Amino acid sequence: MSTLAFVNGLIALAMGVLMGLVALAFPDSHGAFEEAGYSTAVAGALVMLATAHRLGRIQRMHTFLLTASVWLTAGLAGGLPLWLGGLTPVDALFESMSGMTTTGATVMSGLDDQPRSVLLWRALLQAMGGVGFVVTGMALLPVLRVGGMQLFRTESSDKDAAGLGPAGQVALGSVAAYVLLIGLCTGVYAVGGMSGFDAVTHAMTTLASGGYANYDASFGHFDSPFLQWSATLFMLCAALPFAFYIKAATRRSFASEQIRAMLVTLTAVILALTAWRVATSDTAPADALRVVAFSVISVVSTTGFAVEDYTTWGPLAVTAFFILTAVGGCTGSTAGGVKAMRWIVAWRGMRLRLAGLTRPHVVLPLRYEGRRIDPDVFDGVVVFFAFFALTLAATATALSLIGLDLATAVSGALTALCNVGPGVGAIIGPAGSFASLPDSAKLVLTAAMYLGRLEMLTVFVLLTPRFWAAA
């Protein structure tokens, strides 16, 4: 436990130092970042000093605690400067957890007039959350066998992906790809007409699949087809596995079953909704394609940027975007949601189960990426879907009991659990915000964002007596 406390202290110290750097860069924070940075850094340093002499190896069961506690520590620390800057404690926690989990749901309004220190901090929260999940997804979640994530261990291990290296090296390579993509995106945004500050902050939230923008109009503030197409491309890049970039660079290998499945699905949906948009409005086909592609990829990548309120496009569009909220990007990306890999495994597993009913004596192996996978992978995916459905139902029920209408409760639960950002309806849709929700609803959604980012099972296992007996 001392090692876990030490790591959490290190996280607090790092975030405190980062707050101090924000305060130095933008003295417009009125002391909030100085106070928060000093308090957080001192607290983290004291915890590290108190536990440094008792460090030891982290056992497998402790990795659950490490994963869950680090994200909670980061979320709490991230909200401190926002609270000292004027938000209520609940709003500050909501905004920080939304940033760290790269959800992008916001309770802040008047973003156009917010101090740059606050806007930068929101972007940094998402940048840290995005890279944090890449590292967690590469190094920890596969080992924990969370809902089929062990497949990613196969993709990044020495045995099955020769040339990529151990999970630690793959994680470092993924971080490098992440930083390079942010730099490239910043340059493209700047060429497209953004200011230097807007380019940097929006590049961070784009590649983090986060969607925090510096303006109340979200990405719609930039009335530029070039910028919107650029954002569409980089949101798609963020939804691809970061190990894919390593394989492409080191082994010239571009084959990926989940990428292929995601691209085919996105193309079909975009073309269908574009046709619907052209048929039901006077929008030009080129404009319809641009806005539809941006909106669909924004939701599927769980970025949550908006250029139009797609809930005004008619019932078909609303239904489609509600379903797309749960799809998610690829395994090993910064995107949230269920993930393409799980949908592929679930679909093939169901097909094999049906085929097995008619041919009970024939062995039908389950394959993914051309390889036969263990039955427990499919079992893990089924368990994940079961926990996902139960958590979604419980969250939506809790929000309904608080007093939210059905559309807000269900879409709010889904968008929080999938870390997407906007829901549907007049309150939390692409043109709204979560500011008007009661504090109790914000706390429920904060918990859902946290659970969704950590794949749920990582947290739920901590609630079992057997875990504490084994730990």
N, C-alpha and C positions, 0 to 999 in steps of 0.2 A: 504493500500500500504506500510505502514511502516513495517508491519510484513513481507511482501514479501521481502523488501529490507534487513531486518535484517537476514532472512534465507539465502539470497544470500551472505551477508557479512560473515555469519558463514561458508558457503561452501568455500568461498575464503580464510578465515582464516585457515580452516582445511587443504586445499590444500597447502597453504603457509608453514604451519608447516611440512607437509609431504615432501615438497621439501627440507626443511632444514634438515630433517632426512636423506634424500638421500645424500645430500651434506656431512653430517657427516660420513655416512657409506662409501662413495666412494669419496674421495677428488680429483678424476681424472676429475671432471666436469669443471675445469678451471674457477670457479667462477660463472658459469651460474645458477646453482641451488641455490647458496647462494643469488645472486642478485634477482632471480625470487622469491625465497621463502620469502625474506625480503619484497619485493615490494607487493607481493600478500597478505601476512599476515597483513601488515600495512594497506593496502587498505580495507581489509575485516574488520579489527578491527575498523577502523574509521567509516565505514558504520554502524556497529553494535552499536557503541557509539552514533551515530547521531540519530538512530531510536529506541533505547532501551526504551525510555520513552514514546513511542507512540504505543506500541504493543497492538494488539487486536485480536479478533477471526477472523480466515480466513473463509470467506463465500464460499459457494459452487462454485460460479463463479470464485473466486480468485484462486481456485485450478488449473484451467487451466493455469493461469499466473505463478503460483508457479512451476508447472511441467515443463513448457516450459522454464522459465527463469533459473531455477537451472541447467538444462543440458547445457544451453548456457553459463552460468557463468563458469561451470566446464570445458567445452571445451575450452573456451578462456584462462582460467588460466592455464590449462594443457599444452597449446602450448607455454607459455612464456619461460620456460627453454630451450625448443627445439629451439626457435628463437634466444635466447641469445647464444645458443650453436653452431649456425652456419646455421640453416635452414632459408630459406626465410620466411617472415610472412605468405604467403599463404601455403607453405609446412608445416610449424609448426602448423597452424590451421587445415589443412587436417589431419596430423598425430595424433593430439590430439583428434579431433572429431572422427576419425576412432577408436581410442583407447577407448574413453568414450562410444561410441555407440556399442562397441565390434564388429565392422565391420572387422577390420584386414587388410584392404587395406593399402598399405604403399607406401610412396614416397622415403623411405630411402634405400640406397644401401650400400654395404660394411659393412653389419651388423656384420660380423665375427670380424671386427676390431673396432667396436664402443666401446666407454667407457662403463664400466659396469653400471655407473650411468644412462646413457641414456637407456640401455636395461632394467634396473630395473624400470625406470620411465614408459616406454611403457607398461610393464607388470602390474604395479600398476594402470595405467589408465584403463586398461581392467578389472582388478579385481574390481576397484571402480565402473566402468560402469555396470558390471555384477550384483553385489549386489545391486546397485542403481536401476536397472530395476526390480529386484525381489521385492524390497520394493515398488516401484512405481506400479508395476503390481498388487501387493497384496492389497495395501492400497488406491491407488488413481484411477487408470484406471477403476476398476469396478464401482466405485461411479460415474465416469464421463460418464459411459455407452458408451465406445469407441468401436464401431464395434463388439458388442457381448461380450466384456470383462466383462459385468455384470454377465455373467454366472459364472465367477470366484468368484464373490461376493457370489453367492449361495453356492459355494464349501467351502468358508472359513468363513461363518457367524455362529453366535450362533444357529440360527434357523434351518439351513439346514445341518450343519456339527457338531453336538453336540460332544464335546470333544476336538475340535480343538481350540475353543476360538475365540475372536474377531479378526478382520483383523490385528490389531496391534500386537497381540500375535503371530498370524500365521506368520507375517512378521519377527518377531524376531526369531521364530523357524526356518524359512527358511534361515535366515542369519547364524544361528548356523550350519545348515546342510551344507550350502555353505562352511563355513570355515572348517568344519570337512572333507568334500570331498577334499578340496584343500590340507589339511594336509595329507590325505591318498594317494592322487595322488602324492604328493611330495615324500613320502616314497617309493612308487612303482617305480617311475622314478629313484630314487637314487639306489634302489636295481638293476634296469636294467642297470646301468652303467653311468647314467648322473652325472655330477659334482653337488655339492650342490647348486650352483648358478643356473645352468641350470634347475635342478629339481624344485626349488622354482618358478622361473619365468615361466617355461612352464606349471607347474601345475596351476598357476593363470590364464594364458591365455587359458588353456584347459577348466577349469570349468566356466570361463566367456564366453565361446563360442566365444572367440575373435580371436585366431589364430596368434597373434604376436609371432614370433620366434626370436631366437638370431642369426640366420644364414640365409644367402641368399638362401640356399637350403631348407628353412623351416624345417619341421619335417623330411624331407628326409636326413638331415645331420646325423641323428641317424640311421645307417644301422643295425637295430636290430629288428627282428621279435617280440621279447618280448615287446620292447618299443612301437612298432607300434600297436600291439594288445592291450596293456595297454591304449594307447591314445584313441583307438577306443572305448573301454569300458567307459572311463571317459567322452569322448565327448557325448556318449549316455546318461550317467548319467546327464550331464549338460542340455540335451534337455528334461528331464523329469520334471514334475511339482515339485517344492520343497515342496509344501504342501503334495505331495504323500509320501515323506519321513517322514513327521510328522505323517500322518495317519498310515503308516506302523509301526512306532515305538510306537505310543500311543494306536492305536486301532487294530493293527494287520490286517489292511484292505489293500488289495493289488489290489482291483478292480478299474480299470480306463478305460473307454471306449476310450479315446483319446490315451492313451498309447498302448492299444491293437491294435488300428487301425494303429498307427505309426509303431509298431513293425512288423505287418503283411506286411505293405507296404514296409518297409525297407528290410525285408527278401526276398520278391518277386523280388525287384529291384536288390539286391545284387546277388542273384542266377542267374538272367537273364544276368546281365552284366558279371558275372564270366564266364558263359557259352560262351558268346560272346568273351570275352578276350581269353579264351582257344582255341576257334575255329579259331580265326583270328591271333593268334601269337603262338610262341613256348614257352609261359610262362607255367610253371608247375601249375597244378590246385591249390595246396596249396598256392603258391605265388600269383596267380591271385586272390584267395579268400581273402587273407590278404590285398592286395593293393586295391581291389575293395571295400571291407567292410570299410576300412579306408577312402577312398575317398568319398564314398556315405554318410557315417555318418558325415564326416567332412562338407560336403555341406549342408545336411539336418539340422544338428545341428547349421548351420551357423558359424562354427568355422573357417573354411578356411585353416586349415593346409594342406600341400601337401607333398606327398612322390614321386609322379610321375606326369608328365604332361598328365592328362587324355584326353586332346584335341587331342592327337596323337593316340588315340585308335580307331579312325574311326568315321564316321558320326552318327552312332547310339548312341555311348557314348556321343558325344558332345550334341546331342539333349536331351538325358536323363539328363545330368547334367544341361543343361540350364533350363529344366522343374523343376528339383529338387531344383534349386536355390530359387524358389518361395514357396516351400512347408513349410519349417520351422519346428521347434520343437513343444513342447506342450505349452499350456497356463500356465503361472506362472513359466516358466523356464528362463534361461538366453539366450535362443536361440531367434533369430529374425525370419523373414519371416512371412508368412500369419498366421501360426499356425494350428495345427491339428484340434483343436476345431472348427475353422471357416470352414475348409473344410468339416467336418462332418455335421455341421448344414446346410451349403449351399447345400450339396448333398441331404440330407434328405428333406430340404425345396423344392428343385426343384422336387424331386420325388412326394412329396405331391401335389404340384401345378399341375403336370401332371395328377396325379390320380384324382384330383378335377375336371379336365375338363371332365372326363368320368362319374364321380359320383358327380354332383354339389350339391346334397342335403344331402350328408354324411359329417359329421364333422370328419376330419382327424387330430388329434392332433400331433404336432411336439414334439418329445421326445429326450432327451439327458441324458445320464447316468441313464436311467430308469425312468426319471421324465418328466412330461409335462412342457414345457417351454412356456413363453409368446410369442405371435406373434411379439412383438417389438424386440425380440432378433434376429429373422430371418431378420427383417427389418434392424436392425443395422449391421448385417453381409453383407447384400446386399449393404448398403450404404458404408461400408468399402471397399468392392470389387470395387465399382464404383470409389471411391476416389483413391484407389490403382491403378486402370487402368489409370485414368486420370493423376495422378502424374507420373506414369511410362512413359506414352506417352509424357507428357510435358518435362520430364527430358531427354528422348532419343532424342526428337526433338531439344532441346537446345544444346545437345552435338553434334548432326549432323550439326546444323548451325555453331557451332564453328569449324567444320572441321573434326570430327572423322568419321571413316568408320562405316558402319551400324552395324557390329558385335560388335565393341568396344562400340559404342553409346548405343545400346540396352542392351547388357550384362552388361555394366558399370552401366547403370541406374538401372537395375534389381538387381545387386549385392549390390549396394549402398542402395537402398530402402529396401532390405531384410536383410541388415547388414551381408552379407556373406563374402565378401573379394575379392577373385579372380573372374574374369569374364571368357570370352572365347576369343580366338584370340591370335595373337602373342604379342600384346602389354600388355594387362592386364590379360592374362591367368595365370594359376598356375605357369608357368615358367617366368612370366614377373612381371612388377610393374607399378605403376601409375606415376612414376617419370617423364616420357617423355611427359606427357600430358600438354597442355598449362594451365596457371594459371586460366583462365576463366573456363575451364572444371573442374579443381580441386575444384573451388568454387561451381559450380553447384552440383558436387558429394558430397561435404561437406554438402550442404543444404539437399540433398536427404538422406544422412545417418542420419542426425538430424531428418528429418521428419519420416523416417522409424522406428527409435527407439522409437519415441513418438506416434506411431500409427496414424500419420497424422492428424486425426480429432482434436486431442488435440491442435495442432498448428493452423490449418485452422480456428477453431472457433474464434480465436483471430482476424481474419481479417474481421469479420462481424460487422457491425455497431450496431446490436442488442445486441451483447455481451457487448460492452462498455456502451450502455444505461442501461443494467441490472447491470453491475458491478459498 
